[in-house]
Amino acid sequence: MWLSANASEIPNVDDVARILANGAAVRFWKPEAPSQQTHPRHKSIMRQVLALLHRVMTPGAAAQALRQSQPALVVFANHPSALQNADSVDASLQDLCASGALVPVEALGFSVAAAQLYQCALVVTPMGVATRTNGKQRLIFDSRYVNCFCLYQSFSYENLGLFQDQLQEGDFMGGWDLKEGYHAMRLPPWAWRYLAVRRGDETYVPTVLTFGWAPAPRQFSSLLAAVWQPVRAHGGRLLFMLDDCGEAAHSMAVAQHRAETSALLLSGLGFTVSASKCQLMQAHSLKLLGFLLDTMTMRTRLPEDRRLRVVQDLHAALQALSRGQLSKEHAQKLAGTLISLTPAVPMTKLYVRALYAVIASSDSEALQRFMYHLLLDLQSWIDRLSSRQHIGKPMRPSEKPALVLIGDASAIGGGASLLVPDTGELLPVAVQSWNQQQQEQSNTHREMRQIEA
């Protein structure tokens, strides 16, 4: 299921060829139009765009530019990350030009100087380089100025839970990864000039969807929803998120047939499959969206390389904390990393309370006040993610638990009871008060100590 603000907007399978032929839909609206203000971060985005514009024009001109109904002539300088990673930028630009995804404007008989002379609409967006957690770098087009003119339409990606709910014990699974999937969806030629980029004296325009253009994820997801529609219509169980897709079937024979069908479907539509990132041989385990699904144990775990990276991040945070140098930015990044582990690690939200307390506090002494709680939480994470402890998380809870443990704790003590679901009987099992050291611990650790007791 693809989640959208309006399900009727999902194109029919007959529209796939038309979408691929016509390319992406590009529409411009005034940034302050009512439809744009429905974005939950509208005010924050407008402040960011104004700050960008102030780098290249006066405040009055920037305000005037945002009152227009479409982007005006603006030439931004690249971000420092693009300058610091010049070799990576050059390599990416070379690859994009070789594939036809970027075209030098001179090849089109156009130039930035001509645009400036005749005041033609042209936007040279700043480039930046984003480094992933695995160390790989991706070239980003910072299209925030153009994005605020693009019609805002809310949508949600499919998530791992949708796929987990469809899995059954013993299922066979396979996975697909599209190579440069965005390149399958063209931009209309008239829109190229609004997403130009510049490196040195050379200016390029994209001919396909770009990373950083706000409507791209929605439009590409809409395309793939139509691509996979016939597979689902014939009983296929799958999940897709942009370039990644996972499929499941009850038997090896059916799974292999599904894989062959999907390969024919994708290749027939002009997509390129990245063989090195795919799992074409069907198995009971599948690495998908950064997690390892296992239908023999019906658990979701962290792949070993990801588990080790997170443990390294935790040790680095502990070292920074011991020196009193854990910044809010570091705490925010770590909290985001830990919360992202939710599909594979139980009770993630409990063990980020102290981190969020530091993030939310405007007090410069917050780090010192929460030091003890942070130390306990981070060490607990390291213990829970050890190779011996990390056994993964059940894909779904037991349908009929034999007993339910209910516990709570306060600053002075705690208690726990067992609830027998069949009878509704509540049996007290533990009541205790805290000593001085236990009183200084966080609520999380007091609650967990009570349950363990």
N, C-alpha and C positions, 0 to 999 in steps of 0.2 A: 504494500500500500504506500502510495506517495502522498504525503500530507501537504495540503495546500490551503491557502485562504479560500479558494473557490475550486472545488473538485471538478466543476464543469470545464475548467480551463485546461485540464489534462488533454492533450491532443489524441485523437483516435489514431490507431495504427496506420490507417490510410494516409495520415498527414505526415508520416515520417519522411518520405521522399520529398514532399513539398518543403518541409522545414529545412532539410539538408540542402535543397536547391536554392531556396530564398534566403537562407541565413537567419541571423538573429534579428529580433524586432527591437528597433531603437526609437524611443519616444522621449521628448524633452518636456519638462514642466517647470514652472517657476519654483525655486527652492522654498518659498514661503506659501505655496499653494496648500490648501487644507489636506489634500492627499499626502503631501510630503510630511506634514506635521504629525501624522499618525505614527511615524517612526519613533520607537521608544527612546532613541538617543538623538533626536533631531537637534535639540539645542546644543548638545555637546559637539555634534558633527559640524554645525554651522560655526561654532567658535573655532574649531580646528581649521576649517576652510578659510575663515577670515585671517587666521594667523598665517596660513600659507600665502594668501594673496598679499598680505602686508609685506612679505619679503620682496615682492616685485612691483608693487604699486602703492599709491597713497591710500590712507584709510577711506577717503571719500570715493576714490575710484573703485576700491574693493567693495564698498557698500553698493555702489551703482551696478557693478558687475553681477551681484547676487540678486538684483531686482529684475534682471532680464529673463526672457523665456527660454533662452538657450545659451550655452557657453560662448564666451567672447574670446578674442585673441589674447592668449596668455602664454608666456614662455617661462617655465619654471626651471630652476637649476636642480641637478640630481642631489639626492641625499648623501650624507657622509658615508653611509654604508656602501654605496655604489662606488665611491672613490676609494674606499679602503679595500674593496674587493674587485679592483679593476680587471684583473685577469679572469675572474669568474664572470663578470659582466660581459667582457669581450667574447668569451667562449659561448655564452648563452646567446648573444646577439648573432654570432656567426651561425650557430645551429638554427636559430629561428629564421634567418635569411635563407639558409640553404633549403629549408623545408617550405619556404614561401609564406610563412606565418608573418614575417616582417618584410617590408619593401622600402628601399631608400626613396625618399620623396623626389630626388632628382630624376629617378627612373620614370617618374610619372609626369615630368615636365613642370614640376612645382618646386618652390623653395620657401624657406622661412622668411628670407629677405623680401620676396614678392608679397607674401602674406602681410608682413608688417607695412610694406609700402602702400598696399591697396586696402589695408585693414580688413582682410579676409578672415573669417572665423578659423582659428587654428589653436589647438591646445597642445603644448609640449609638456606632458606630464613628467614629474620627477620619478626617476627610477631608484629603487633600493634593493638591498639583498637581505633576505630572511634566512637565518640559519636554523635548521630543524634540530630536534633533540639528538638525532643520530649523526649530527655534524654536516649533513648534506646542505647545500645552499640552493636557494631558488630566487630567480630574478622576479621582482615585484614591480608592477607599474602602479604608482600611487595616484589613482584616478579620483581622489576624494572631491576635487573641484568639479569634475564632470559628473560624478555620481550624485551630487546634490541636485542636479537637473534631471536625473533619471527617475521615472515613476517608481515610487516605493510600493512594493507588493510583498507582504509577509508570506513566508513559507517555512516549512521545517523539513530537514533531511530525514530519511529513514534512519532508524537507530537499531543497534544490535539486539535490543529487547524484542523487536518485532520478529527477527529471525529466530531467536532463541525460543520464542513461544511456538514456532512451527516445527522445531526439531523434535525428533523422537529417538529413544534409545536405540543405538545400533545403526543410525542413518549413515549413509555414505555422502561425503561432501567434496565439492571442488570449488576452485576460486579463479576469478578472472581479474586481470588488471589491464586497462586500456592504455596504450602508449600515446601520450599527447592527445587525450580525448577531446580537449577543447578545440583542437585544430580541425575537428570534423564539422564544426559549426562556424560558418563564415559570417563576417560582418558586412553589411551593405556598403558599397564603395563610398557613398556620400558621408558615412559616419567615420571613415578611417582618420580624417584629419583632427577629430576630437580626442584621439587617444595616441597621438604621436609621442615619440621619445627621442632623446638626443644624446649622442655620445661624441664628445669633441665637436668637430665641425659637421658631423654626419647626422642627419635626421631621418627617422624611420617611421612608417605608419603600419599598424597591425591590420591584417586581412581576416583574422579569426578572433574568437573570444580570447580575452587576456585575463590573467590573474590580477585582481585588483579592481576590475570593472564590476560594479555592484550587481547588475542584473544577470551576470554570467552564470552563477551557480543555479539560480532558479530556472533559467532558460535551458541550460544543459540538462538539469534534472528532469525537466518537463519532456525533453527529447528522449532521454533514456527510459522514462516511464512508458512512453509509447513504443520504444524499441522492445522492451521486455513484456509488453502487454500480451502478445500471443503465447509466450512461454507460460505466463501465469494463467492465461485462459485455458490452457491444457493441463492444468494441475501442477505446474512447476512451483516449487517453494524456493524463493530467493530473496536476497537483500542486495540493494545497490546503494552506494554513496559516491557520486561523481565517478571517478575512474575505477572504483573497486566494486566487485560483485561476488557473492557467494551463493551456491546452489546446493540443495540437499535432495536425496531420494532414498526410498526404503531399501533398494537392492543395488548391487554393483552394476547389473545390466542396465537398469533404468537410469542410474546416475551417469553411466558412460554414454548412453543415448542422449541424455540431456546435454552433456558436454559437447558432443558432436553437433547437435542441433544449434546450440548457442554459438559454436565456432562458425558454422555456416551463416547464421543470422548476422553476426557481427562483421564478418569479412564481406558478406554480400552488401552491407550498407556502407562499406568503405572504412570501417574502423580497423585499427591496427592493435593486435594483442601483444602485450609485452610478455613473451614466453618465459623469461627468467623470473618474473614475479607471479606467475600463475601456478596453480596446483591443478594440472590437467589429469593426473592420476588420482582417481577417487579414493578417499580414505575416511577413517572414522574421526580424524582430527583435521582442523583447518585453521590457518592463520588468517584472520580477517579483521581489518580496521584496528590493528595493533593488539589483538587478543588471540588466544589460542582456544578454540572451541573443541571439545572432546565429547562425542556422542556415546562413547562406551561408559564413561563415568558421569556424563551429563553435567560436567563442570566447565567453567570458563577460567583459564589461568592467564598469567602474563607470560609471554615468550621469554626465554632465559636472557636474551640480550636486553630486553626492556627492563626486566626485573633488576639486572645488574646496574643499568644506568640510573634507575630510581634510587637504588641503595647508595650509589656513588653521590648522587645529589643530596641525599639525606646526611651522609657523612660530611660533605662540604658545608651544609647548613649547620651541623653541629659544631664544626670547627669555627665557622664565622660567629656562631652564638657564643662560644667559649671566649672569643676575643671581644665580645660586645659589639660586633660589626654586622649583625644580620639586619639589612635594610628592609624597609617596607616593600621595595620592588622585589627583593630576593624572596621575602615572605609571600608576596602575591604570586610570583612564578611557581614557588614550591607548592602553595595551596592548590593552584590550578592543576599542577601535575598530579598531586595526590587524589584530588576529587575525580580526575579523569580515569582513575583506576577502579572506579565503582563497579563496573561489570565483573571484575575478577577478584576484588578484595572486599570482604564484608565490613560494614560499619565504618566506611571512610569518613563520613561527616562527623562522627564522634571524635576522631583523632585529628581534626583540623581546627578545633574550637580555639585553642590558644593562638594559632597562626592568625585566624580571623580577628581575634581580639586585638592583636598587635596591628593588623592592617586597618581596622576600624578606628583605632584610638588616635586622637590628635595630640596626645600627650607625648612629649619627647622622652619621658621616663617609662613609656609603656613596655619597652623591651626588658628593662630591668625588673619591672613588676611581674611580668609573665615569664621571666627567665626559667624558674623552676618547672613551671607547667610545660613550657616548650621543650625543655630537656627531657622530661618524661615522655611527652608525646613523640618526639623525634626518635628516641631510643625504642619506644614501642613499635614504631613503624619499621625500624631496622630489624627488630626481632620478628615481627610478623611477616616480613618479606625475605627472611632467611630461606635458604634452599630447603631446609627441613620443615619449616612452618608453612610455607606457601603451597597449599594444596588446591587453591582455586575456590571459586564460589559456585554453589549450585545454580543451574540455569533458571530454576524456578523452585519455590519453596514446596515442602512436602504438603500434599493435599490434606492429609489427616494426621496432624502431629499427635503423638501419644500424650505429651505434656507440654504446657506452656509455662515458661518461667517469667515471672513478673517481679521486677526489682526497682528500687529507687534509693537515692541517697541524698543526705543533706550535709551541712557543714559539721554536724556533731555525730552523725551515725547513719545507719541504713538498715534496710530489711528486704527480704525477698520471700515470695510465695510461689507455690506450684498450683496452676489451674488445670484441673482435669476436664478436657473438653466434653467428654461424653456425659459427665454428671454435673459439670459446672461447679464442683467443689473446689474451694480455695484452701490450700494447706500451707500454713506458715512453715518455713524451713530454716530461716536464719534472721537473727536480729543482733546487731552489734553496734557499739559506739567506737569512735575513732580516737586513737592516741594523738599526741601533739603533732607528730610527723605526718600522720595520715590526714589530719585536718588541713595541713598546708598543701595537700595535693589538689589537683583540679577535680571538678565534678565528674569528668569522664573517667578518671582513674578510680575515684571512690565508687562510682556506679559499677564499673567492671570488676572491682575488687569484691563488691557485694554479691554479684552474680557468680563469680568464681568460688566464693565461700559457700 
